[in-house]
Amino acid sequence: MEWLRRHAWQPLLGMTALIAILGLNPVAQGIHEDPTVPLAFTGRSADQLQSDNPDSFRLIDVQARFTGLDLS
């Protein structure tokens, strides 16, 4: 039991690091990280949305990046 008390933090630290790494990908790539994000919001691809409505593209891109920050 003493071993568990001394070493229980290691798997928790590993899981935290993994979640942080997974959260950095959306921060770096934004809306282009997952092509289903703009399709879910607008029914268009990211490139179509960027050319048709740059303001909506930027709004969804920022939201995707902040979602990645929430994970980090």
N, CA, C and O atoms as a Tripos MOL2 file, in Angstrom:
@<TRIPOS>MOLECULE
protein
  288   287    72     0     0
PROTEIN
NO_CHARGES

@<TRIPOS>ATOM
      1 N           0.8140   -1.1860    0.0000 N.3       1 MET1
      2 CA          0.0000    0.0000    0.0000 C.3       1 MET1
      3 C           0.8640    1.2600    0.0000 C.2       1 MET1
      4 O           0.4950    2.2750   -0.5910 O.2       1 MET1
      5 N           1.9990    1.1890    0.6570 N.am      2 GLU2
      6 CA          2.9030    2.3370    0.6930 C.3       2 GLU2
      7 C           3.4520    2.6380   -0.7010 C.2       2 GLU2
      8 O           3.6130    3.8010   -1.0720 O.2       2 GLU2
      9 N           3.7370    1.5900   -1.4690 N.am      3 TRP3
     10 CA          4.2290    1.7800   -2.8340 C.3       3 TRP3
     11 C           3.1960    2.5320   -3.6770 C.2       3 TRP3
     12 O           3.5540    3.4130   -4.4580 O.2       3 TRP3
     13 N           1.9350    2.1910   -3.5220 N.am      4 LEU4
     14 CA          0.8690    2.8420   -4.2700 C.3       4 LEU4
     15 C           0.7650    4.3210   -3.8970 C.2       4 LEU4
     16 O           0.5480    5.1680   -4.7630 O.2       4 LEU4
     17 N           0.9160    4.6220   -2.6400 N.am      5 ARG5
     18 CA          0.8530    6.0210   -2.2040 C.3       5 ARG5
     19 C           2.0010    6.8420   -2.7800 C.2       5 ARG5
     20 O           1.8230    8.0140   -3.1140 O.2       5 ARG5
     21 N           3.1570    6.2400   -2.8950 N.am      6 ARG6
     22 CA          4.3210    6.9740   -3.3960 C.3       6 ARG6
     23 C           4.3310    7.1010   -4.9110 C.2       6 ARG6
     24 O           4.9200    8.0420   -5.4430 O.2       6 ARG6
     25 N           3.6870    6.1650   -5.6250 N.am      7 HIS7
     26 CA          3.7930    6.1420   -7.0770 C.3       7 HIS7
     27 C           2.4750    6.3910   -7.8140 C.2       7 HIS7
     28 O           2.4530    6.3160   -9.0420 O.2       7 HIS7
     29 N           1.4100    6.6750   -7.1320 N.am      8 ALA8
     30 CA          0.1090    6.8860   -7.7890 C.3       8 ALA8
     31 C           0.0950    8.1330   -8.6590 C.2       8 ALA8
     32 O          -0.7200    8.2230   -9.5770 O.2       8 ALA8
     33 N           0.9490    9.0730   -8.4070 N.am      9 TRP9
     34 CA          0.9740   10.3140   -9.1780 C.3       9 TRP9
     35 C           1.5320   10.1100  -10.5880 C.2       9 TRP9
     36 O           1.2310   10.8980  -11.4850 O.2       9 TRP9
     37 N           2.3310    9.0770  -10.7970 N.am     10 GLN10
     38 CA          2.9720    8.8900  -12.0980 C.3      10 GLN10
     39 C           1.9750    8.6030  -13.2300 C.2      10 GLN10
     40 O           2.0690    9.2470  -14.2760 O.2      10 GLN10
     41 N           1.0280    7.6740  -13.0750 N.am     11 PRO11
     42 CA          0.0520    7.4790  -14.1590 C.3      11 PRO11
     43 C          -0.8370    8.7040  -14.3520 C.2      11 PRO11
     44 O          -1.2410    9.0080  -15.4750 O.2      11 PRO11
     45 N          -1.1400    9.4030  -13.2700 N.am     12 LEU12
     46 CA         -1.9530   10.6090  -13.4010 C.3      12 LEU12
     47 C          -1.2110   11.6900  -14.1790 C.2      12 LEU12
     48 O          -1.8120   12.3820  -15.0010 O.2      12 LEU12
     49 N           0.0650   11.8370  -13.9330 N.am     13 LEU13
     50 CA          0.8750   12.7880  -14.6810 C.3      13 LEU13
     51 C           0.9630   12.3900  -16.1510 C.2      13 LEU13
     52 O           0.9140   13.2520  -17.0280 O.2      13 LEU13
     53 N           1.0910   11.1140  -16.4230 N.am     14 GLY14
     54 CA          1.1340   10.6380  -17.7990 C.3      14 GLY14
     55 C          -0.1670   10.9070  -18.5430 C.2      14 GLY14
     56 O          -0.1420   11.3280  -19.7000 O.2      14 GLY14
     57 N          -1.2950   10.6720  -17.8970 N.am     15 MET15
     58 CA         -2.5810   10.9530  -18.5300 C.3      15 MET15
     59 C          -2.7650   12.4520  -18.7660 C.2      15 MET15
     60 O          -3.2940   12.8560  -19.8020 O.2      15 MET15
     61 N          -2.3350   13.2650  -17.8240 N.am     16 THR16
     62 CA         -2.4290   14.7130  -17.9870 C.3      16 THR16
     63 C          -1.5770   15.1840  -19.1560 C.2      16 THR16
     64 O          -2.0120   16.0340  -19.9330 O.2      16 THR16
     65 N          -0.3780   14.6480  -19.2900 N.am     17 ALA17
     66 CA          0.4880   15.0150  -20.4080 C.3      17 ALA17
     67 C          -0.1230   14.5930  -21.7400 C.2      17 ALA17
     68 O          -0.0470   15.3370  -22.7170 O.2      17 ALA17
     69 N          -0.7200   13.4220  -21.7900 N.am     18 LEU18
     70 CA         -1.3490   12.9450  -23.0140 C.3      18 LEU18
     71 C          -2.5150   13.8440  -23.4160 C.2      18 LEU18
     72 O          -2.6530   14.1780  -24.5930 O.2      18 LEU18
     73 N          -3.3410   14.2340  -22.4790 N.am     19 ILE19
     74 CA         -4.4650   15.1240  -22.7750 C.3      19 ILE19
     75 C          -3.9550   16.4800  -23.2530 C.2      19 ILE19
     76 O          -4.5310   17.0700  -24.1670 O.2      19 ILE19
     77 N          -2.8840   16.9750  -22.6470 N.am     20 ALA20
     78 CA         -2.3140   18.2500  -23.0740 C.3      20 ALA20
     79 C          -1.7770   18.1650  -24.4920 C.2      20 ALA20
     80 O          -1.9490   19.1000  -25.2740 O.2      20 ALA20
     81 N          -1.1350   17.0670  -24.8320 N.am     21 ILE21
     82 CA         -0.6110   16.8920  -26.1910 C.3      21 ILE21
     83 C          -1.7590   16.8220  -27.1930 C.2      21 ILE21
     84 O          -1.6760   17.4090  -28.2720 O.2      21 ILE21
     85 N          -2.8230   16.1130  -26.8460 N.am     22 LEU22
     86 CA         -3.9800   16.0360  -27.7320 C.3      22 LEU22
     87 C          -4.6470   17.3980  -27.9000 C.2      22 LEU22
     88 O          -5.2230   17.6780  -28.9510 O.2      22 LEU22
     89 N          -4.5770   18.2360  -26.8890 N.am     23 GLY23
     90 CA         -5.1740   19.5630  -26.9660 C.3      23 GLY23
     91 C          -4.3610   20.5520  -27.7670 C.2      23 GLY23
     92 O          -4.9000   21.5570  -28.2300 O.2      23 GLY23
     93 N          -3.0750   20.2950  -27.9420 N.am     24 LEU24
     94 CA         -2.2370   21.2350  -28.6830 C.3      24 LEU24
     95 C          -2.4570   21.1440  -30.1950 C.2      24 LEU24
     96 O          -2.2230   22.1250  -30.9010 O.2      24 LEU24
     97 N          -2.8900   20.0180  -30.6990 N.am     25 ASN25
     98 CA         -3.1270   19.8750  -32.1300 C.3      25 ASN25
     99 C          -4.2180   20.8260  -32.6270 C.2      25 ASN25
    100 O          -3.9860   21.5050  -33.6270 O.2      25 ASN25
    101 N          -5.3880   20.9190  -31.9970 N.am     26 PRO26
    102 CA         -6.3790   21.8960  -32.4540 C.3      26 PRO26
    103 C          -5.9120   23.3460  -32.2950 C.2      26 PRO26
    104 O          -6.2930   24.2100  -33.0850 O.2      26 PRO26
    105 N          -5.0990   23.6100  -31.2900 N.am     27 VAL27
    106 CA         -4.5970   24.9750  -31.1110 C.3      27 VAL27
    107 C          -3.7080   25.3500  -32.2840 C.2      27 VAL27
    108 O          -3.7770   26.4800  -32.7680 O.2      27 VAL27
    109 N          -2.8900   24.4440  -32.7440 N.am     28 ALA28
    110 CA         -1.9670   24.7340  -33.8320 C.3      28 ALA28
    111 C          -2.6630   24.7720  -35.1930 C.2      28 ALA28
    112 O          -2.3450   25.6220  -36.0250 O.2      28 ALA28
    113 N          -3.6060   23.8640  -35.4250 N.am     29 GLN29
    114 CA         -4.2080   23.7510  -36.7510 C.3      29 GLN29
    115 C          -5.5580   24.4340  -36.8720 C.2      29 GLN29
    116 O          -5.9890   24.7460  -37.9820 O.2      29 GLN29
    117 N          -6.2260   24.6720  -35.7740 N.am     30 GLY30
    118 CA         -7.5250   25.3450  -35.8140 C.3      30 GLY30
    119 C          -8.5890   24.5060  -36.4920 C.2      30 GLY30
    120 O          -8.7200   23.3100  -36.2310 O.2      30 GLY30
    121 N          -9.3430   25.1460  -37.3600 N.am     31 ILE31
    122 CA        -10.4840   24.5050  -37.9990 C.3      31 ILE31
    123 C         -10.0580   23.4170  -38.9950 C.2      31 ILE31
    124 O         -10.8460   22.5240  -39.3080 O.2      31 ILE31
    125 N          -8.8360   23.4860  -39.4840 N.am     32 HIS32
    126 CA         -8.3610   22.5020  -40.4540 C.3      32 HIS32
    127 C          -7.9450   21.1850  -39.7980 C.2      32 HIS32
    128 O          -7.6520   20.2180  -40.5010 O.2      32 HIS32
    129 N          -7.9140   21.1310  -38.4760 N.am     33 GLU33
    130 CA         -7.5100   19.9100  -37.7710 C.3      33 GLU33
    131 C          -8.5420   18.8020  -37.9510 C.2      33 GLU33
    132 O          -8.1780   17.6360  -38.1050 O.2      33 GLU33
    133 N          -9.8090   19.1520  -37.9330 N.am     34 ASP34
    134 CA        -10.8790   18.1670  -38.0970 C.3      34 ASP34
    135 C         -11.8680   18.6920  -39.1360 C.2      34 ASP34
    136 O         -12.5640   19.6710  -38.8700 O.2      34 ASP34
    137 N         -11.9470   18.0690  -40.3060 N.am     35 PRO35
    138 CA        -12.8140   18.5900  -41.3620 C.3      35 PRO35
    139 C         -14.3010   18.5180  -41.0400 C.2      35 PRO35
    140 O         -15.1030   19.1530  -41.7240 O.2      35 PRO35
    141 N         -14.6900   17.7620  -40.0160 N.am     36 THR36
    142 CA        -16.1080   17.6760  -39.6840 C.3      36 THR36
    143 C         -16.6010   18.8760  -38.8860 C.2      36 THR36
    144 O         -17.8090   19.0860  -38.7820 O.2      36 THR36
    145 N         -15.6920   19.6680  -38.3200 N.am     37 VAL37
    146 CA        -16.1130   20.8310  -37.5230 C.3      37 VAL37
    147 C         -16.8540   21.8510  -38.3800 C.2      37 VAL37
    148 O         -17.9800   22.2090  -38.0330 O.2      37 VAL37
    149 N         -16.2790   22.3410  -39.4900 N.am     38 PRO38
    150 CA        -17.0450   23.3060  -40.2800 C.3      38 PRO38
    151 C         -18.2730   22.6890  -40.9440 C.2      38 PRO38
    152 O         -19.2740   23.3730  -41.1540 O.2      38 PRO38
    153 N         -18.2010   21.4060  -41.2730 N.am     39 LEU39
    154 CA        -19.3710   20.7440  -41.8560 C.3      39 LEU39
    155 C         -20.5150   20.6810  -40.8530 C.2      39 LEU39
    156 O         -21.6760   20.8240  -41.2340 O.2      39 LEU39
    157 N         -20.2080   20.4730  -39.5910 N.am     40 ALA40
    158 CA        -21.2510   20.3960  -38.5700 C.3      40 ALA40
    159 C         -21.9060   21.7560  -38.3460 C.2      40 ALA40
    160 O         -23.1170   21.8340  -38.1380 O.2      40 ALA40
    161 N         -21.1170   22.8230  -38.3860 N.am     41 PHE41
    162 CA        -21.6630   24.1610  -38.1370 C.3      41 PHE41
    163 C         -22.3810   24.7330  -39.3500 C.2      41 PHE41
    164 O         -23.4560   25.3160  -39.2130 O.2      41 PHE41
    165 N         -21.8020   24.5740  -40.5380 N.am     42 THR42
    166 CA        -22.2980   25.2910  -41.7040 C.3      42 THR42
    167 C         -22.7030   24.4140  -42.8700 C.2      42 THR42
    168 O         -23.3970   24.8870  -43.7700 O.2      42 THR42
    169 N         -22.2950   23.1520  -42.8900 N.am     43 GLY43
    170 CA        -22.5740   22.2920  -44.0310 C.3      43 GLY43
    171 C         -21.6040   22.5010  -45.1800 C.2      43 GLY43
    172 O         -21.8370   22.0050  -46.2820 O.2      43 GLY43
    173 N         -20.5170   23.2300  -44.9400 N.am     44 ARG44
    174 CA        -19.5110   23.5130  -45.9660 C.3      44 ARG44
    175 C         -18.1450   23.0840  -45.4500 C.2      44 ARG44
    176 O         -17.9260   22.9510  -44.2460 O.2      44 ARG44
    177 N         -17.2360   22.8730  -46.3880 N.am     45 SER45
    178 CA        -15.8660   22.5680  -45.9860 C.3      45 SER45
    179 C         -15.1920   23.8530  -45.5140 C.2      45 SER45
    180 O         -15.7220   24.9470  -45.7090 O.2      45 SER45
    181 N         -14.0210   23.7150  -44.8930 N.am     46 ALA46
    182 CA        -13.3070   24.8830  -44.3740 C.3      46 ALA46
    183 C         -12.9010   25.8210  -45.5080 C.2      46 ALA46
    184 O         -12.9950   27.0390  -45.3600 O.2      46 ALA46
    185 N         -12.4560   25.2810  -46.6250 N.am     47 ASP47
    186 CA        -12.0470   26.1190  -47.7520 C.3      47 ASP47
    187 C         -13.2320   26.8490  -48.3740 C.2      47 ASP47
    188 O         -13.1190   28.0200  -48.7380 O.2      47 ASP47
    189 N         -14.3690   26.1660  -48.4990 N.am     48 GLN48
    190 CA        -15.5670   26.8220  -49.0260 C.3      48 GLN48
    191 C         -16.0160   27.9420  -48.0880 C.2      48 GLN48
    192 O         -16.3710   29.0340  -48.5320 O.2      48 GLN48
    193 N         -15.9970   27.6600  -46.8120 N.am     49 LEU49
    194 CA        -16.4160   28.6530  -45.8340 C.3      49 LEU49
    195 C         -15.4830   29.8540  -45.8290 C.2      49 LEU49
    196 O         -15.9390   30.9910  -45.7040 O.2      49 LEU49
    197 N         -14.2030   29.6190  -45.9610 N.am     50 GLN50
    198 CA        -13.2400   30.7210  -45.9500 C.3      50 GLN50
    199 C         -13.4250   31.6210  -47.1680 C.2      50 GLN50
    200 O         -13.2970   32.8400  -47.0620 O.2      50 GLN50
    201 N         -13.7210   31.0390  -48.3010 N.am     51 SER51
    202 CA        -13.9050   31.8670  -49.4920 C.3      51 SER51
    203 C         -15.2690   32.5570  -49.5100 C.2      51 SER51
    204 O         -15.3780   33.6800  -50.0030 O.2      51 SER51
    205 N         -16.3130   31.9080  -48.9830 N.am     52 ASP52
    206 CA        -17.6610   32.4880  -49.0090 C.3      52 ASP52
    207 C         -17.8950   33.5010  -47.8890 C.2      52 ASP52
    208 O         -18.4590   34.5710  -48.1220 O.2      52 ASP52
    209 N         -17.4640   33.1630  -46.6790 N.am     53 ASN53
    210 CA        -17.7460   34.0160  -45.5300 C.3      53 ASN53
    211 C         -16.5520   34.0030  -44.5790 C.2      53 ASN53
    212 O         -16.5040   33.1790  -43.6650 O.2      53 ASN53
    213 N         -15.5940   34.8970  -44.7790 N.am     54 PRO54
    214 CA        -14.3900   34.8940  -43.9440 C.3      54 PRO54
    215 C         -14.6600   35.1550  -42.4590 C.2      54 PRO54
    216 O         -13.9280   34.6640  -41.6000 O.2      54 PRO54
    217 N         -15.7010   35.9220  -42.1580 N.am     55 ASP55
    218 CA        -16.0120   36.2020  -40.7450 C.3      55 ASP55
    219 C         -16.4760   34.9450  -40.0130 C.2      55 ASP55
    220 O         -16.0460   34.6820  -38.8900 O.2      55 ASP55
    221 N         -17.3460   34.1790  -40.6420 N.am     56 SER56
    222 CA        -17.7950   32.9180  -40.0310 C.3      56 SER56
    223 C         -16.6410   31.9300  -39.9060 C.2      56 SER56
    224 O         -16.5240   31.2120  -38.9130 O.2      56 SER56
    225 N         -15.7920   31.9070  -40.9300 N.am     57 PHE57
    226 CA        -14.6260   31.0260  -40.8810 C.3      57 PHE57
    227 C         -13.7650   31.3690  -39.6690 C.2      57 PHE57
    228 O         -13.3640   30.4760  -38.9230 O.2      57 PHE57
    229 N         -13.4820   32.6360  -39.4700 N.am     58 ARG58
    230 CA        -12.6260   33.0610  -38.3580 C.3      58 ARG58
    231 C         -13.2770   32.7300  -37.0160 C.2      58 ARG58
    232 O         -12.5910   32.3040  -36.0870 O.2      58 ARG58
    233 N         -14.5820   32.9200  -36.9050 N.am     59 LEU59
    234 CA        -15.2820   32.6200  -35.6620 C.3      59 LEU59
    235 C         -15.1840   31.1360  -35.3100 C.2      59 LEU59
    236 O         -14.8950   30.7870  -34.1650 O.2      59 LEU59
    237 N         -15.4220   30.2700  -36.2830 N.am     60 ILE60
    238 CA        -15.3600   28.8330  -36.0310 C.3      60 ILE60
    239 C         -13.9210   28.4000  -35.7840 C.2      60 ILE60
    240 O         -13.6730   27.5130  -34.9680 O.2      60 ILE60
    241 N         -12.9690   29.0190  -36.4800 N.am     61 ASP61
    242 CA        -11.5560   28.6980  -36.2840 C.3      61 ASP61
    243 C         -11.1140   29.0420  -34.8610 C.2      61 ASP61
    244 O         -10.4340   28.2480  -34.2110 O.2      61 ASP61
    245 N         -11.4950   30.2070  -34.3860 N.am     62 VAL62
    246 CA        -11.1360   30.6180  -33.0220 C.3      62 VAL62
    247 C         -11.7840   29.6920  -32.0010 C.2      62 VAL62
    248 O         -11.1590   29.3350  -31.0020 O.2      62 VAL62
    249 N         -13.0310   29.3020  -32.2470 N.am     63 GLN63
    250 CA        -13.7170   28.4040  -31.3180 C.3      63 GLN63
    251 C         -13.0180   27.0530  -31.2660 C.2      63 GLN63
    252 O         -12.8830   26.4720  -30.1890 O.2      63 GLN63
    253 N         -12.5740   26.5470  -32.4030 N.am     64 ALA64
    254 CA        -11.8570   25.2620  -32.4340 C.3      64 ALA64
    255 C         -10.5260   25.3720  -31.6850 C.2      64 ALA64
    256 O         -10.1310   24.4380  -30.9880 O.2      64 ALA64
    257 N          -9.8400   26.4950  -31.8230 N.am     65 ARG65
    258 CA         -8.5660   26.6870  -31.1190 C.3      65 ARG65
    259 C          -8.7750   26.7910  -29.6070 C.2      65 ARG65
    260 O          -7.9890   26.2430  -28.8340 O.2      65 ARG65
    261 N          -9.8280   27.4880  -29.1830 N.am     66 PHE66
    262 CA        -10.0860   27.5930  -27.7510 C.3      66 PHE66
    263 C         -10.5090   26.2550  -27.1550 C.2      66 PHE66
    264 O         -10.2320   25.9850  -25.9870 O.2      66 PHE66
    265 N         -11.1700   25.4240  -27.9380 N.am     67 THR67
    266 CA        -11.5040   24.0850  -27.4650 C.3      67 THR67
    267 C         -10.2290   23.2940  -27.1850 C.2      67 THR67
    268 O         -10.1630   22.5460  -26.2090 O.2      67 THR67
    269 N          -9.2260   23.4570  -28.0290 N.am     68 GLY68
    270 CA         -7.9270   22.8120  -27.7800 C.3      68 GLY68
    271 C          -7.2530   23.3540  -26.5390 C.2      68 GLY68
    272 O          -6.5970   22.6080  -25.8120 O.2      68 GLY68
    273 N          -7.4070   24.6570  -26.2850 N.am     69 LEU69
    274 CA         -6.8330   25.2270  -25.0660 C.3      69 LEU69
    275 C          -7.5280   24.6930  -23.8170 C.2      69 LEU69
    276 O          -6.9030   24.5350  -22.7680 O.2      69 LEU69
    277 N          -8.8320   24.4170  -23.9380 N.am     70 ASP70
    278 CA         -9.5490   23.8430  -22.8000 C.3      70 ASP70
    279 C          -8.9730   22.4810  -22.4180 C.2      70 ASP70
    280 O          -8.9470   22.1240  -21.2410 O.2      70 ASP70
    281 N          -8.5160   21.7280  -23.4060 N.am     71 LEU71
    282 CA         -7.9140   20.4240  -23.1100 C.3      71 LEU71
    283 C          -6.5130   20.5460  -22.5380 C.2      71 LEU71
    284 O          -6.0870   19.7200  -21.7310 O.2      71 LEU71
    285 N          -5.8000   21.5790  -22.9600 N.am     72 SER72
    286 CA         -4.4040   21.7370  -22.5250 C.3      72 SER72
    287 C          -4.2940   22.1910  -21.1060 C.2      72 SER72
    288 O          -3.1860   22.3690  -20.5990 O.2      72 SER72
@<TRIPOS>BOND
     1     1     2 1
     2     2     3 1
     3     3     4 2
     4     3     5 am
     5     5     6 1
     6     6     7 1
     7     7     8 2
     8     7     9 am
     9     9    10 1
    10    10    11 1
    11    11    12 2
    12    11    13 am
    13    13    14 1
    14    14    15 1
    15    15    16 2
    16    15    17 am
    17    17    18 1
    18    18    19 1
    19    19    20 2
    20    19    21 am
    21    21    22 1
    22    22    23 1
    23    23    24 2
    24    23    25 am
    25    25    26 1
    26    26    27 1
    27    27    28 2
    28    27    29 am
    29    29    30 1
    30    30    31 1
    31    31    32 2
    32    31    33 am
    33    33    34 1
    34    34    35 1
    35    35    36 2
    36    35    37 am
    37    37    38 1
    38    38    39 1
    39    39    40 2
    40    39    41 am
    41    41    42 1
    42    42    43 1
    43    43    44 2
    44    43    45 am
    45    45    46 1
    46    46    47 1
    47    47    48 2
    48    47    49 am
    49    49    50 1
    50    50    51 1
    51    51    52 2
    52    51    53 am
    53    53    54 1
    54    54    55 1
    55    55    56 2
    56    55    57 am
    57    57    58 1
    58    58    59 1
    59    59    60 2
    60    59    61 am
    61    61    62 1
    62    62    63 1
    63    63    64 2
    64    63    65 am
    65    65    66 1
    66    66    67 1
    67    67    68 2
    68    67    69 am
    69    69    70 1
    70    70    71 1
    71    71    72 2
    72    71    73 am
    73    73    74 1
    74    74    75 1
    75    75    76 2
    76    75    77 am
    77    77    78 1
    78    78    79 1
    79    79    80 2
    80    79    81 am
    81    81    82 1
    82    82    83 1
    83    83    84 2
    84    83    85 am
    85    85    86 1
    86    86    87 1
    87    87    88 2
    88    87    89 am
    89    89    90 1
    90    90    91 1
    91    91    92 2
    92    91    93 am
    93    93    94 1
    94    94    95 1
    95    95    96 2
    96    95    97 am
    97    97    98 1
    98    98    99 1
    99    99   100 2
   100    99   101 am
   101   101   102 1
   102   102   103 1
   103   103   104 2
   104   103   105 am
   105   105   106 1
   106   106   107 1
   107   107   108 2
   108   107   109 am
   109   109   110 1
   110   110   111 1
   111   111   112 2
   112   111   113 am
   113   113   114 1
   114   114   115 1
   115   115   116 2
   116   115   117 am
   117   117   118 1
   118   118   119 1
   119   119   120 2
   120   119   121 am
   121   121   122 1
   122   122   123 1
   123   123   124 2
   124   123   125 am
   125   125   126 1
   126   126   127 1
   127   127   128 2
   128   127   129 am
   129   129   130 1
   130   130   131 1
   131   131   132 2
   132   131   133 am
   133   133   134 1
   134   134   135 1
   135   135   136 2
   136   135   137 am
   137   137   138 1
   138   138   139 1
   139   139   140 2
   140   139   141 am
   141   141   142 1
   142   142   143 1
   143   143   144 2
   144   143   145 am
   145   145   146 1
   146   146   147 1
   147   147   148 2
   148   147   149 am
   149   149   150 1
   150   150   151 1
   151   151   152 2
   152   151   153 am
   153   153   154 1
   154   154   155 1
   155   155   156 2
   156   155   157 am
   157   157   158 1
   158   158   159 1
   159   159   160 2
   160   159   161 am
   161   161   162 1
   162   162   163 1
   163   163   164 2
   164   163   165 am
   165   165   166 1
   166   166   167 1
   167   167   168 2
   168   167   169 am
   169   169   170 1
   170   170   171 1
   171   171   172 2
   172   171   173 am
   173   173   174 1
   174   174   175 1
   175   175   176 2
   176   175   177 am
   177   177   178 1
   178   178   179 1
   179   179   180 2
   180   179   181 am
   181   181   182 1
   182   182   183 1
   183   183   184 2
   184   183   185 am
   185   185   186 1
   186   186   187 1
   187   187   188 2
   188   187   189 am
   189   189   190 1
   190   190   191 1
   191   191   192 2
   192   191   193 am
   193   193   194 1
   194   194   195 1
   195   195   196 2
   196   195   197 am
   197   197   198 1
   198   198   199 1
   199   199   200 2
   200   199   201 am
   201   201   202 1
   202   202   203 1
   203   203   204 2
   204   203   205 am
   205   205   206 1
   206   206   207 1
   207   207   208 2
   208   207   209 am
   209   209   210 1
   210   210   211 1
   211   211   212 2
   212   211   213 am
   213   213   214 1
   214   214   215 1
   215   215   216 2
   216   215   217 am
   217   217   218 1
   218   218   219 1
   219   219   220 2
   220   219   221 am
   221   221   222 1
   222   222   223 1
   223   223   224 2
   224   223   225 am
   225   225   226 1
   226   226   227 1
   227   227   228 2
   228   227   229 am
   229   229   230 1
   230   230   231 1
   231   231   232 2
   232   231   233 am
   233   233   234 1
   234   234   235 1
   235   235   236 2
   236   235   237 am
   237   237   238 1
   238   238   239 1
   239   239   240 2
   240   239   241 am
   241   241   242 1
   242   242   243 1
   243   243   244 2
   244   243   245 am
   245   245   246 1
   246   246   247 1
   247   247   248 2
   248   247   249 am
   249   249   250 1
   250   250   251 1
   251   251   252 2
   252   251   253 am
   253   253   254 1
   254   254   255 1
   255   255   256 2
   256   255   257 am
   257   257   258 1
   258   258   259 1
   259   259   260 2
   260   259   261 am
   261   261   262 1
   262   262   263 1
   263   263   264 2
   264   263   265 am
   265   265   266 1
   266   266   267 1
   267   267   268 2
   268   267   269 am
   269   269   270 1
   270   270   271 1
   271   271   272 2
   272   271   273 am
   273   273   274 1
   274   274   275 1
   275   275   276 2
   276   275   277 am
   277   277   278 1
   278   278   279 1
   279   279   280 2
   280   279   281 am
   281   281   282 1
   282   282   283 1
   283   283   284 2
   284   283   285 am
   285   285   286 1
   286   286   287 1
   287   287   288 2
@<TRIPOS>SUBSTRUCTURE
     1 MET1         2 RESIDUE 1 A MET
     2 GLU2         6 RESIDUE 1 A GLU
     3 TRP3        10 RESIDUE 1 A TRP
     4 LEU4        14 RESIDUE 1 A LEU
     5 ARG5        18 RESIDUE 1 A ARG
     6 ARG6        22 RESIDUE 1 A ARG
     7 HIS7        26 RESIDUE 1 A HIS
     8 ALA8        30 RESIDUE 1 A ALA
     9 TRP9        34 RESIDUE 1 A TRP
    10 GLN10       38 RESIDUE 1 A GLN
    11 PRO11       42 RESIDUE 1 A PRO
    12 LEU12       46 RESIDUE 1 A LEU
    13 LEU13       50 RESIDUE 1 A LEU
    14 GLY14       54 RESIDUE 1 A GLY
    15 MET15       58 RESIDUE 1 A MET
    16 THR16       62 RESIDUE 1 A THR
    17 ALA17       66 RESIDUE 1 A ALA
    18 LEU18       70 RESIDUE 1 A LEU
    19 ILE19       74 RESIDUE 1 A ILE
    20 ALA20       78 RESIDUE 1 A ALA
    21 ILE21       82 RESIDUE 1 A ILE
    22 LEU22       86 RESIDUE 1 A LEU
    23 GLY23       90 RESIDUE 1 A GLY
    24 LEU24       94 RESIDUE 1 A LEU
    25 ASN25       98 RESIDUE 1 A ASN
    26 PRO26      102 RESIDUE 1 A PRO
    27 VAL27      106 RESIDUE 1 A VAL
    28 ALA28      110 RESIDUE 1 A ALA
    29 GLN29      114 RESIDUE 1 A GLN
    30 GLY30      118 RESIDUE 1 A GLY
    31 ILE31      122 RESIDUE 1 A ILE
    32 HIS32      126 RESIDUE 1 A HIS
    33 GLU33      130 RESIDUE 1 A GLU
    34 ASP34      134 RESIDUE 1 A ASP
    35 PRO35      138 RESIDUE 1 A PRO
    36 THR36      142 RESIDUE 1 A THR
    37 VAL37      146 RESIDUE 1 A VAL
    38 PRO38      150 RESIDUE 1 A PRO
    39 LEU39      154 RESIDUE 1 A LEU
    40 ALA40      158 RESIDUE 1 A ALA
    41 PHE41      162 RESIDUE 1 A PHE
    42 THR42      166 RESIDUE 1 A THR
    43 GLY43      170 RESIDUE 1 A GLY
    44 ARG44      174 RESIDUE 1 A ARG
    45 SER45      178 RESIDUE 1 A SER
    46 ALA46      182 RESIDUE 1 A ALA
    47 ASP47      186 RESIDUE 1 A ASP
    48 GLN48      190 RESIDUE 1 A GLN
    49 LEU49      194 RESIDUE 1 A LEU
    50 GLN50      198 RESIDUE 1 A GLN
    51 SER51      202 RESIDUE 1 A SER
    52 ASP52      206 RESIDUE 1 A ASP
    53 ASN53      210 RESIDUE 1 A ASN
    54 PRO54      214 RESIDUE 1 A PRO
    55 ASP55      218 RESIDUE 1 A ASP
    56 SER56      222 RESIDUE 1 A SER
    57 PHE57      226 RESIDUE 1 A PHE
    58 ARG58      230 RESIDUE 1 A ARG
    59 LEU59      234 RESIDUE 1 A LEU
    60 ILE60      238 RESIDUE 1 A ILE
    61 ASP61      242 RESIDUE 1 A ASP
    62 VAL62      246 RESIDUE 1 A VAL
    63 GLN63      250 RESIDUE 1 A GLN
    64 ALA64      254 RESIDUE 1 A ALA
    65 ARG65      258 RESIDUE 1 A ARG
    66 PHE66      262 RESIDUE 1 A PHE
    67 THR67      266 RESIDUE 1 A THR
    68 GLY68      270 RESIDUE 1 A GLY
    69 LEU69      274 RESIDUE 1 A LEU
    70 ASP70      278 RESIDUE 1 A ASP
    71 LEU71      282 RESIDUE 1 A LEU
    72 SER72      286 RESIDUE 1 A SER
